[in-house]
Amino acid sequence: MGFLDALLGRGKQPKVATADRLFAMTTCGITLETAHAITTRGKAAIVFQPLATGDFRAIVADVESVLRGTGEETGSTITTTDDDFGYRWMVVEDPDLEDLVVGLNAVAGSLETSGYGDRVLCAVFAFQDDAGKAVYFIYNFKRGSWYPFVPAGGAQQRDNERELQLKAVLGTELPFEEQLERWFPLWGIPI
């Protein structure tokens, strides 16, 4: 951080990991379905902390418009919802996992190139196993890594054993977060 940065209150911008790792989900989805009977629910979301500035709103509106426009061709639909923690969930619905990945990457890329990459928290992909139990895969853009999140029965209970099993069987296909304490649960996922 230079003198002017310190004087003007600008902090060092966090390094945003490459979004290329996000696309690992497209091939992993095939393995999940064929080898583990875990199928997409056709929903994914990008989670970011919105700003009340006109610039930020315009960027989000532009990318939503682009996604809605391409959604007319691909069949994707877009909705947004704000959670109790002040984060916005931009939800993309499409039965094609690759379309979900491309849509979320477009949002993340737009925010990053506009200087708002630090506002992006994560991407969440919803799956279910053959018993209909929810399985989520969460991508942390700042760290460029994935982790599974499997809610268990009960209030804010998670199935840690299942999560570790998923890491063990998919570890060569997804760049998993190595520090388990960074496998943060997301309760109340709206997808």
C-alpha positions, 0 to 999 in steps of 0.5 A: 500500500502506497502513501496515497492509498493510506492517505485516501483510505484505500486498502489493498484490494484482495486478489480474486482467484481466477474464475476458471476453477468455477468451470471445473463444476461442468465436468464434475457434474457428469461424475456426480450424476453417473458415478454417485447418483447426485443430480443437479436441481437446475439451480445455482446462485451467485452471492454478493454484497450489493452497494447502494451506488448508481454505478453498482446498480447499473452494472448489476442491472446490465448483467441481469439484462444480458442474462435474461437476453441469453436466457431466452435462447438457453431457457435460463431464468433469473431471479434475485433475493436479498437475505437477512445478512445483507447479501443478494442472491442472483439465482439462475435456473436452468436444467443444463449445468453448463448454462448455470456455470456460464451464467454465474461466471458472467455475473462474477466477471462483470463485477470483477472487471468493474472493480467490484470483485471483492463484493462477491462472496461465493457461488452455490450449486444445488444438487440432490442425491438419489434419496432427494437429500440436498447437496450443495457445492460452494465456490469461494471466488476469493480463494478459488476453491470448492467445498461441499455443504450437506445439511442434515436433519435438524436446525443448522446441522450438517452432515460432515461425514458426507461432505468429507466423503464427497471431497474424497471421491471428487478431490481430483476433479474439483479444486477443494478448499484444504482448510476445513475450517473454511467450509462455512455453512450457508443456512437458509439457501434459497435454491 
